[in-house]
Amino acid sequence: MRKSLIAIAIASTLSASAFAADTYTIDARHTFPSFEVSHLGFSIQRGRFNKTSGTITLDMADHSGSIDISIDATSIDTGLAELEKHMQGEDFFDVAKYPAITFKSKSLRFDGDRLTGADGDFTLLGVTRPVQLKVDQFRCGQHPMTKVVMCGANATTAIKRSEFGMTKYAPAVGDEVKIAIQVEAMRK
């Protein structure tokens, strides 16, 4: 009898831990990673990607979780079809060979209950390098219209595109690329 009670107590603890984390699915209608890069030193050119998918897992009590995001590189949007076609080609994103850009977290950083950053692996053109995302806005709560629990954030980082093998026209077209990701995700 005593062994049964201990087994039940252990199982209850494990079950509670297993359900402490919530999983959120990326809302593709409100998640648009964007970038900006210097163009010949004359201006800052911007673009975004229109298709993003993935999941975010958060355990607010434990201040932990994970992020697994996939950006469809073919969905690049610069507002100019000719430029998008060029950027999808071998000179830049080479989408025929590398259709996805990914970020997979290794750890999340919190300040109290506020997510402040994520450290993980960023893969572009088949090259994976460590990247730190800074989160400057983070909120979870019930969506006022859908009544679904959602989390949203704004994350930023900068990379050197040459470190991923994207070297065409550098340094005339800047090597440093600033990335901003506004993300919303719905709890499953």
GUFILO-439041 format. One record per residue: residue in three letters; chain; x, y, z of N, C-alpha, C in turn; residue number from 1. Coordinates in Angstrom, 3 decimals. Each point is the difference from the previous one (the first is absolute). Layout:
// GUFILO-439041
ALA:A:X:Y:Z:X:Y:Z:X:Y:Z:NUM
...
END
This chain:
// GUFILO-439041
MET:A:0.822:-1.197:0.000:-0.822:1.197:0.000:0.865:1.259:0.000:1
ARG:A:1.030:-0.009:0.833:0.893:1.157:0.096:0.681:0.247:-1.348:2
LYS:A:0.432:-1.077:-0.688:0.647:0.141:-1.302:-0.968:0.585:-1.020:3
SER:A:-1.263:-0.373:0.078:-1.008:0.530:-0.922:-0.186:1.490:0.203:4
LEU:A:-0.037:0.433:1.272:-0.151:1.429:0.296:1.199:0.792:-0.491:5
ILE:A:1.190:-0.551:0.174:1.209:0.676:-0.475:-0.031:0.094:-1.520:6
ALA:A:-0.376:-1.090:-0.668:-0.077:0.000:-1.466:-1.008:1.028:-0.487:7
ILE:A:-1.155:0.096:0.666:-1.024:0.989:-0.372:0.537:1.417:0.206:8
ALA:A:0.693:0.222:1.117:0.562:1.332:0.279:1.020:0.387:-1.063:9
ILE:A:0.876:-0.938:-0.371:1.007:0.282:-1.028:-0.677:0.256:-1.345:10
ALA:A:-0.964:-0.822:-0.356:-0.720:0.171:-1.275:-0.709:1.344:-0.044:11
SER:A:-0.605:0.420:1.125:-0.688:1.300:0.060:0.980:1.134:-0.220:12
THR:A:1.158:-0.086:0.620:1.010:1.039:-0.147:0.480:0.069:-1.440:13
LEU:A:0.274:-1.160:-0.593:0.451:-0.018:-1.391:-1.071:0.540:-0.931:14
SER:A:-1.247:-0.342:0.232:-1.093:0.486:-0.844:-0.133:1.501:0.110:15
ALA:A:0.089:0.531:1.215:-0.111:1.449:0.188:1.132:0.709:-0.726:16
SER:A:1.220:-0.560:0.067:1.133:0.613:-0.685:-0.189:-0.053:-1.507:17
ALA:A:-0.527:-1.114:-0.486:-0.175:-0.152:-1.439:-1.003:1.002:-0.548:18
PHE:A:-0.985:0.388:0.799:-1.018:0.920:-0.474:0.265:1.438:0.401:19
ALA:A:1.127:0.290:0.654:0.303:1.354:0.428:0.317:0.903:-1.192:20
ALA:A:0.557:-0.581:-1.057:0.350:0.782:-1.180:-1.188:0.057:-0.955:21
ASP:A:-0.203:1.166:-0.605:-1.046:0.179:-1.005:0.658:0.101:-1.362:22
THR:A:-0.629:-0.596:-0.998:0.504:0.058:-1.373:-0.876:0.952:-0.804:23
TYR:A:0.648:0.861:-0.752:-0.674:1.005:-0.816:0.374:-0.223:-1.462:24
THR:A:-0.973:0.149:-0.875:0.222:-0.126:-1.443:0.101:1.397:-0.599:25
ILE:A:1.009:0.200:-0.831:0.203:1.300:-0.637:-1.235:0.387:-0.808:26
ASP:A:-0.452:1.233:0.193:-1.096:0.562:-0.785:0.620:0.658:-1.234:27
ALA:A:-0.069:-0.696:-1.130:0.641:0.472:-1.231:-0.582:1.320:-0.508:28
ARG:A:-1.212:0.348:0.436:-0.612:1.259:-0.441:0.541:1.206:0.756:29
HIS:A:0.725:-0.235:1.089:0.531:1.106:0.798:1.477:-0.172:0.317:30
THR:A:0.707:-0.785:-0.788:1.427:-0.241:0.212:0.730:0.231:-1.318:31
PHE:A:0.800:1.062:-0.041:0.699:0.369:-1.227:1.439:0.396:0.298:32
PRO:A:0.924:-0.953:-0.060:1.415:0.368:0.181:0.413:0.999:-1.083:33
SER:A:0.735:1.013:0.400:0.440:1.012:-0.962:1.497:0.232:0.146:34
PHE:A:0.577:0.635:-1.008:1.439:0.270:0.017:0.260:1.377:-0.578:35
GLU:A:1.171:0.528:0.329:0.449:1.238:-0.614:1.504:-0.072:-0.214:36
VAL:A:0.419:0.567:-1.123:1.407:-0.060:-0.397:0.351:1.277:-0.771:37
SER:A:1.222:0.435:0.154:0.464:1.188:-0.712:0.119:-0.298:-1.494:38
HIS:A:-0.492:0.922:-0.811:0.094:-0.142:-1.453:0.945:1.067:-0.543:39
LEU:A:1.240:-0.412:-0.266:1.035:0.859:-0.578:0.310:1.214:0.873:40
GLY:A:-0.401:-0.041:1.250:0.228:1.127:0.897:-0.972:1.143:-0.203:41
PHE:A:-0.925:-0.131:-0.958:-0.954:1.063:-0.285:-1.264:-0.101:0.841:42
SER:A:-0.459:-1.222:0.234:-1.259:-0.164:0.721:-0.005:-1.328:0.742:43
ILE:A:-0.974:-0.162:0.838:-0.244:-1.265:0.684:-1.179:-0.652:-0.706:44
GLN:A:0.230:-1.153:-0.597:-1.056:-0.740:-0.688:-0.613:-1.004:0.965:45
ARG:A:-1.312:-0.166:-0.095:-0.717:-0.887:0.901:-0.798:-1.026:-0.784:46
GLY:A:-0.218:-1.129:0.644:-0.837:-1.038:-0.572:-0.559:-0.846:1.125:47
ARG:A:-0.904:-0.878:-0.359:-0.573:-0.891:1.000:-0.324:-1.332:-0.652:48
PHE:A:-0.335:-0.967:0.837:-0.430:-1.310:-0.468:-1.450:-0.186:0.422:49
ASN:A:-0.835:-0.442:-0.928:-1.437:-0.069:0.239:-0.502:-1.335:0.536:50
LYS:A:0.864:-1.011:0.056:-0.435:-1.317:0.494:0.965:-0.511:1.057:51
THR:A:-0.527:-0.169:1.201:0.777:-0.493:1.136:-0.834:-1.028:0.738:52
SER:A:0.647:-1.052:0.471:-0.697:-1.024:0.779:0.883:-0.429:1.157:53
GLY:A:-0.597:-0.724:0.937:0.785:-0.530:1.100:-0.757:-0.027:1.306:54
THR:A:0.734:-0.326:1.045:-0.584:-0.095:1.338:0.910:0.664:1.030:55
ILE:A:-0.646:0.441:1.056:0.692:0.557:1.157:-0.557:-0.723:1.219:56
THR:A:0.887:-0.461:0.858:-0.410:-0.640:1.240:0.481:0.871:1.144:57
LEU:A:-0.904:0.315:0.919:0.347:0.845:1.144:-0.442:-0.661:1.294:58
ASP:A:0.903:-0.027:0.948:-0.307:-0.413:1.365:0.293:1.220:0.865:59
MET:A:-1.025:0.793:0.230:0.186:1.264:0.708:0.436:-0.215:1.447:60
ALA:A:-0.462:-1.070:0.628:0.382:-0.271:1.389:1.486:-0.338:0.104:61
ASP:A:0.502:-0.716:-0.987:1.398:-0.441:0.000:0.913:0.969:-0.748:62
HIS:A:-0.590:1.019:-0.641:0.752:0.949:-0.828:0.852:-0.742:-1.029:63
SER:A:-0.659:-0.846:-0.764:0.694:-0.765:-1.036:-0.939:-0.202:-1.180:64
GLY:A:0.533:-0.588:-1.035:-0.808:-0.287:-1.177:0.867:-0.197:-1.215:65
SER:A:-0.645:0.002:-1.156:0.731:-0.187:-1.246:-0.711:0.714:-1.142:66
ILE:A:0.772:0.284:-1.026:-0.522:0.643:-1.203:0.498:-0.796:-1.190:67
ASP:A:-0.900:-0.299:-0.918:0.350:-0.710:-1.228:-0.771:0.676:-1.136:68
ILE:A:0.697:0.830:-0.763:-0.619:0.831:-1.031:0.580:-0.355:-1.366:69
SER:A:-0.862:-0.040:-1.006:0.436:-0.216:-1.376:-0.586:1.113:-0.865:70
ILE:A:0.872:0.679:-0.720:-0.391:1.097:-0.888:0.101:-0.510:-1.435:71
ASP:A:-1.051:0.163:-0.757:-0.016:-0.408:-1.405:0.732:1.074:-0.811:72
ALA:A:1.232:-0.310:-0.412:0.822:0.981:-0.718:-0.607:0.405:-1.340:73
THR:A:-0.859:-0.854:-0.572:-0.632:0.350:-1.279:-1.032:1.106:0.166:74
SER:A:-0.384:0.286:1.245:-1.042:1.008:0.249:0.564:1.402:0.196:75
ILE:A:1.252:0.218:-0.420:0.620:1.318:0.154:-0.848:1.067:-0.693:76
ASP:A:-0.137:1.140:0.665:-0.837:1.087:-0.496:0.764:1.311:0.194:77
THR:A:0.390:0.612:-1.120:0.695:1.283:0.055:-0.842:1.123:-0.586:78
GLY:A:-1.146:-0.376:-0.569:-0.829:0.987:-0.675:0.371:0.171:-1.455:79
LEU:A:0.987:-0.751:-0.466:0.453:0.107:-1.383:0.252:-1.415:-0.527:80
ALA:A:-0.869:-0.496:-0.874:0.062:-1.388:-0.488:1.349:-0.350:-0.619:81
GLU:A:0.585:0.911:-0.751:1.296:-0.256:-0.638:1.093:-0.226:1.037:82
LEU:A:0.002:0.799:1.058:0.986:-0.160:1.075:-0.234:-1.311:0.756:83
GLU:A:-1.253:-0.335:0.230:-0.311:-1.249:0.700:0.510:-1.201:-0.779:84
LYS:A:-0.183:0.013:-1.307:0.484:-1.096:-0.843:1.524:-0.111:0.108:85
HIS:A:0.690:1.144:-0.033:1.465:0.004:0.131:0.413:-0.532:1.376:86
MET:A:-0.666:0.430:1.036:0.370:-0.426:1.356:-0.310:-1.484:0.241:87
GLN:A:-0.971:-0.558:-0.726:-0.293:-1.428:0.113:1.052:-0.850:-0.718:88
GLY:A:0.788:0.617:-0.865:0.989:-0.721:-0.801:1.276:-0.316:0.748:89
GLU:A:0.961:-0.564:-0.729:1.262:-0.472:0.579:0.838:1.105:0.633:90
ASP:A:-0.142:1.236:-0.452:0.793:1.099:0.564:-0.324:0.271:1.464:91
PHE:A:-1.239:-0.311:0.405:-0.395:0.311:1.373:-0.585:-1.228:0.707:92
PHE:A:-1.306:-0.183:-0.001:-0.615:-1.059:0.818:0.006:-1.386:-0.641:93
ASP:A:0.251:-0.099:-1.279:0.085:-1.283:-0.705:-1.128:-0.941:0.449:94
VAL:A:-1.237:0.465:-0.165:-1.163:-0.720:0.533:-0.228:-1.362:-0.644:95
ALA:A:0.517:-0.216:-1.206:-0.151:-1.321:-0.623:0.751:-1.052:0.810:96
LYS:A:1.123:0.394:0.580:0.818:-0.917:0.791:-0.307:0.090:1.497:97
TYR:A:-0.328:1.200:0.480:-0.219:0.249:1.434:-1.325:0.742:0.209:98
PRO:A:-1.116:-0.700:-0.064:-1.304:0.670:0.074:-0.380:0.514:1.398:99
ALA:A:0.731:-0.396:1.038:-0.377:0.414:1.362:1.174:0.635:0.736:100
ILE:A:-0.334:0.954:0.838:0.911:0.620:0.957:-0.558:-0.395:1.367:101
THR:A:0.841:-0.474:0.913:-0.540:-0.480:1.271:0.716:0.606:1.203:102
PHE:A:-0.732:0.037:1.110:0.567:0.345:1.306:-0.512:-1.023:0.995:103
LYS:A:0.929:-0.632:0.715:-0.347:-0.960:1.054:0.728:0.430:1.259:104
SER:A:-0.759:0.299:1.037:0.612:0.501:1.230:0.711:-1.108:0.755:105
LYS:A:1.004:0.417:0.745:0.682:-0.887:0.947:-0.393:0.382:1.420:106
SER:A:-0.275:1.288:0.195:-0.448:0.462:1.318:-0.723:1.330:-0.144:107
LEU:A:-0.883:0.270:0.946:-0.717:1.268:0.064:0.485:0.766:1.215:108
ARG:A:-0.002:1.328:-0.101:0.386:0.851:1.126:-1.231:0.747:0.498:109
PHE:A:-0.154:0.053:1.316:-1.129:0.673:0.625:0.496:1.021:1.010:110
ASP:A:-0.783:1.046:0.186:0.163:0.942:1.103:-1.320:-0.062:0.749:111
GLY:A:-0.027:-0.775:1.078:-1.267:-0.272:0.665:-0.861:-0.831:-0.922:112
ASP:A:-1.222:0.464:-0.245:-0.899:-0.724:-0.908:0.044:0.528:-1.429:113
ARG:A:0.945:0.879:-0.275:0.086:0.604:-1.331:1.126:-0.645:-0.808:114
LEU:A:-0.341:-0.524:-1.168:0.993:-0.554:-0.908:0.827:1.154:-0.556:115
THR:A:1.331:-0.098:0.115:0.866:1.078:-0.468:0.940:-0.428:-1.120:116
GLY:A:0.096:-1.302:-0.256:0.898:-0.427:-1.061:-0.036:-1.490:-0.235:117
ALA:A:0.619:-0.387:-1.100:0.116:-1.416:-0.349:1.340:-0.215:-0.677:118
ASP:A:0.686:-1.039:0.413:1.260:-0.390:-0.615:-0.249:-1.281:-0.778:119
GLY:A:0.516:-0.062:-1.223:-0.246:-1.204:-0.770:0.788:-0.047:-1.283:120
ASP:A:-0.414:-0.905:-0.860:0.672:-0.231:-1.273:-0.845:0.544:-1.139:121
PHE:A:0.628:0.830:-0.819:-0.631:0.610:-1.168:0.617:-0.661:-1.230:122
THR:A:-0.847:-0.522:-0.885:0.493:-0.670:-1.205:-0.467:0.755:-1.234:123
LEU:A:0.963:0.377:-0.818:-0.227:0.727:-1.240:0.945:-0.578:-1.040:124
LEU:A:-0.495:-0.339:-1.167:0.804:-0.572:-1.081:0.727:-1.270:0.448:125
GLY:A:-0.617:-0.762:0.880:0.587:-1.245:0.467:1.096:0.162:1.029:126
VAL:A:0.284:1.237:0.415:1.025:0.283:1.001:-0.691:0.345:1.310:127
THR:A:0.421:-0.645:1.077:-0.591:0.233:1.315:1.011:0.687:0.901:128
ARG:A:-0.436:1.105:0.601:0.864:0.759:0.919:-0.824:0.441:1.204:129
PRO:A:0.664:0.207:1.140:-0.728:0.468:1.179:-0.441:1.455:-0.152:130
VAL:A:-1.199:0.277:0.480:-0.561:1.353:-0.052:-0.704:0.276:1.319:131
GLN:A:0.103:1.233:0.466:-0.735:0.437:1.185:-1.090:0.962:-0.434:132
LEU:A:-1.237:-0.336:0.338:-1.117:0.903:-0.249:-0.248:0.829:1.255:133
LYS:A:-0.238:1.280:-0.192:-0.397:0.872:1.102:-1.505:0.214:-0.130:134
VAL:A:-0.727:-0.221:1.072:-1.448:0.195:-0.006:-0.287:1.287:0.768:135
ASP:A:-0.559:0.998:-0.690:-0.270:1.278:0.662:-1.482:0.229:0.266:136
GLN:A:-0.813:-0.941:-0.390:-1.425:0.070:0.330:-0.493:-1.427:0.113:137
PHE:A:-0.723:-0.306:1.061:-0.504:-1.357:0.200:-1.279:0.085:0.822:138
ARG:A:-1.024:-0.702:-0.481:-1.275:0.003:0.731:-0.765:-1.265:-0.324:139
CYS:A:-0.563:-0.597:1.026:-0.915:-1.128:-0.164:-1.339:0.384:0.623:140
GLY:A:-1.075:-0.481:-0.583:-1.326:0.276:0.543:-1.071:-0.477:-0.956:141
GLN:A:-1.222:0.215:0.405:-1.126:-0.427:-0.825:-0.234:1.010:-1.117:142
HIS:A:-0.081:-0.508:-1.232:-0.281:0.850:-1.149:-1.411:0.567:0.174:143
PRO:A:-0.199:1.310:-0.152:-1.313:0.600:0.275:-1.118:-0.451:-0.945:144
MET:A:0.342:-0.441:-1.215:-1.049:-0.407:-0.940:-0.182:-1.516:-0.052:145
THR:A:1.106:-0.736:-0.061:-0.113:-1.460:-0.146:-0.132:-0.721:1.331:146
LYS:A:0.350:0.687:1.095:-0.024:-0.563:1.360:1.009:-1.134:0.181:147
VAL:A:0.942:-0.136:-0.922:1.059:-0.992:0.088:1.188:0.632:0.715:148
VAL:A:0.701:-0.770:0.828:1.201:0.506:0.656:1.097:0.125:-1.050:149
MET:A:0.629:1.172:-0.040:1.047:0.288:-0.968:1.194:0.613:0.690:150
CYS:A:1.142:-0.130:-0.632:1.199:0.730:0.408:0.517:0.737:-1.221:151
GLY:A:0.562:1.149:0.252:0.589:0.791:-1.074:1.317:0.584:0.453:152
ALA:A:0.874:0.262:-0.944:1.308:0.559:0.333:0.579:0.710:-1.210:153
ASN:A:0.973:0.834:0.264:0.804:0.618:-1.033:1.446:-0.362:0.306:154
ALA:A:0.642:-0.696:-0.933:1.381:-0.432:0.202:0.888:0.611:-1.073:155
THR:A:1.236:0.338:0.374:0.941:0.585:-0.946:1.377:-0.640:0.156:156
THR:A:0.752:0.051:-1.076:1.396:-0.434:0.003:0.679:0.585:-1.220:157
ALA:A:1.271:-0.232:-0.130:0.747:0.374:-1.203:0.949:-1.144:-0.336:158
ILE:A:0.163:-0.245:-1.286:0.930:-1.026:-0.454:0.912:0.588:-1.066:159
LYS:A:1.082:-0.673:-0.261:0.843:0.314:-1.147:-0.330:-1.047:-1.055:160
ARG:A:-0.550:0.430:-1.110:-0.446:-0.943:-1.019:1.161:-0.805:-0.572:161
SER:A:1.196:0.585:-0.009:1.170:-0.712:-0.527:0.321:-1.244:0.830:162
GLU:A:-0.343:0.001:1.276:0.257:-1.159:0.857:-0.876:-1.191:-0.385:163
PHE:A:-1.028:0.242:-0.804:-0.886:-1.061:-0.465:0.240:-0.313:-1.478:164
GLY:A:1.019:0.626:-0.588:0.327:-0.247:-1.398:-0.701:0.911:-0.986:165
MET:A:-0.737:1.004:0.490:-0.686:0.951:-0.881:0.911:1.214:-0.169:166
THR:A:0.849:-0.038:-1.015:1.036:1.018:-0.155:-0.178:0.912:-1.217:167
LYS:A:-0.962:-0.292:-0.850:-0.169:0.763:-1.245:-0.156:1.500:0.294:168
TYR:A:0.778:0.794:-0.711:-0.014:1.465:0.052:0.466:0.601:1.334:169
ALA:A:0.518:-0.818:0.912:0.534:0.557:1.251:1.366:0.614:-0.308:170
PRO:A:0.359:1.104:0.573:-0.728:0.737:1.032:-0.925:1.088:-0.540:171
ALA:A:-0.107:0.149:-1.332:-0.881:1.046:-0.537:-1.421:-0.178:0.521:172
VAL:A:-0.513:-1.221:-0.081:-1.236:-0.333:0.702:0.469:-0.506:1.356:173
GLY:A:-0.431:0.632:1.058:0.544:-0.232:1.329:0.117:-1.453:0.412:174
ASP:A:1.044:-0.275:0.765:0.191:-1.339:0.553:-0.885:-0.190:1.229:175
GLU:A:-0.162:1.069:0.789:-0.849:-0.113:1.191:-1.467:0.108:-0.402:176
VAL:A:-0.775:-0.966:0.465:-1.436:-0.013:-0.265:-0.721:0.036:1.338:177
LYS:A:-0.830:1.002:0.181:-0.808:0.085:1.218:-1.298:-0.763:-0.245:178
ILE:A:-0.382:-0.796:0.979:-1.198:-0.829:-0.108:-0.949:0.364:1.126:179
ALA:A:-1.274:0.142:-0.327:-1.053:0.237:0.995:-1.107:-1.014:-0.254:180
ILE:A:-0.474:-0.594:1.061:-1.081:-0.981:-0.130:-1.102:0.371:0.975:181
GLN:A:-1.129:0.448:-0.531:-1.170:0.137:0.850:-0.745:-1.309:-0.125:182
VAL:A:-0.350:-0.588:1.124:-0.584:-1.330:-0.006:-1.223:-0.047:0.914:183
GLU:A:-1.020:-0.686:-0.456:-1.147:-0.334:0.849:-0.223:-1.495:-0.131:184
ALA:A:-0.360:-0.616:1.114:-0.203:-1.445:0.001:-1.179:-0.340:0.890:185
MET:A:-0.779:-1.006:-0.420:-1.212:-0.417:0.723:0.265:-1.279:0.792:186
ARG:A:-0.486:-0.040:1.231:0.172:-1.206:0.808:-0.823:-1.137:-0.589:187
LYS:A:0.624:-1.178:-0.063:-0.700:-1.183:-0.518:-1.019:-0.468:1.010:188
END
